[in-house]
């Protein structure tokens, strides 16, 4: 019996991860991250809970479909459970190597594969099938199991004019459909879009107009993984006699990796360092930068507030956001655009000019995949529940009139799908959830930590500083109160009254209480919280500092 459990990506965008288990062998496809909402204070990224894999005794192999963060960003966190290798195309593996080094895992076994390659892992045989997406080296998977063949599309669109000439392998999908496929797990991201998704080459005409009209420096912000977009812009820079500078760590590192592997070609003499941007005529420079989502610490965000060491904006410059706004980022992008506009620059984006195309297939491409593969069972993946449900409806129309009619399983994270030669069914729930990652630290940030962070953000911090005599417990000097994020109109009067409350607490405490740091801290905290709540209506986070002299 084949057990399939989606651990992420079915019910949300990002965090893509699916486990396939036959007896004692568990195979995992992708391990992505999801980026947090603003209310998750101090959380850098979110990964799937790996409890299920721990219960299974580890992972025989990790298979990666491509190099986007929502598919590889969590890889270092599954490595401790990995008993075998990580399999991926050369570019995908090159993009995870820095992550593994950063997490102290440089010796993790990596196995490079190419389209049409096959690898055997226990009872599984995995074939890699080329698909087109918004970056090179993307593959779908045909996983042969004792129960039948499973096709996992990864992220895909059907690009008939790919930048690198590497076409979507429609013939292999059609052959698999003829041979018989038990189940298809297919990308649902763009199911709400009618028709076909445009080719990457469709942005060329719009960018030609931008290059022609730009009077000064041209700055284009895109995802650091948008290798195809980089190549298009480099080609145009050569055509319009502009030097190219990569700005931002992610953009610099990914461009170097793509050049090393032959996915990005830059003629000699075209590329310059970001530190040399100011030494070239403005009309002769193209900057490719990160920050299309308004990330506060990104290169473009620093450029926008005149805080970048090398790139300074002038009124003649043109800034292009060549990426779709991820839901939830609209406010941060709006602030970014306002900063740029204040410097007199023209700002272009998808809503004004056709400077971005999606990397995900629209409704007609999803129908094509369903028609080619002709599975007995279909499971929509990659999307919120509304996308999964809409993909199920689209599949229902494709399957209409077929005999026997394929079945559709509408699953969510944690649903256990059991498959064998007799069929497939949903059979209970596996333990799933989200692990919040704070910086580079691994592990879950609990509700208490988030509550404290939200408390600090909303009500501020009050630090009463008191010096006491270690022997007598008497005050040494005048208590001081320091605040952060806690501002009132009558702040000075309020803090002076707070200091008097502190003195009163000590006057009313016994010697035993005053000489016990733990006790006196709690008394100070409680009294000051009551005082500030009564006087200001707010509940600041009170953190007493008791210095014993």
Secondary structure by P-SEA (a helix, b strand, c coil): cbbbbbccccccccbbbbbbbcccbbbbcbbbbbbbcccccccccccccaaaaaaaccccbbbbcccccccccccccccccccbbbbbcaaaaaaaaaaaaaacccccbbbbbcccbbbbcccbbbbbbbbbccccccccccccccccbbbbbcccccccccccccccaaaaaaaaaaacccccccccccccccccccccccaaaaaaaaaaacccbbbbbccccaaaaaaaaaaaaaaabbbbbbccaaaaaaaaaaaaacccccccccccccccccccccccbbbbbcccccccccaaaaaaacccccccccccbbbbbcccccccaaaaaaaaaaaaaaabbbbbccccccccccccccaaaaaaaaaaacccbbbbccccaaaaaaaaaaaaaaacccccbbbbbbccccbbbbbcccccccccccbbbbbbbcccccccccaaaaaaaaaaacbbbbbbbbbbcccccccccbbbbbbccccccaaaaaaaaaaaaaaaaaaaccccccccaaaaaaaaaaaaaaaaaaccccccbbbbbbbcc
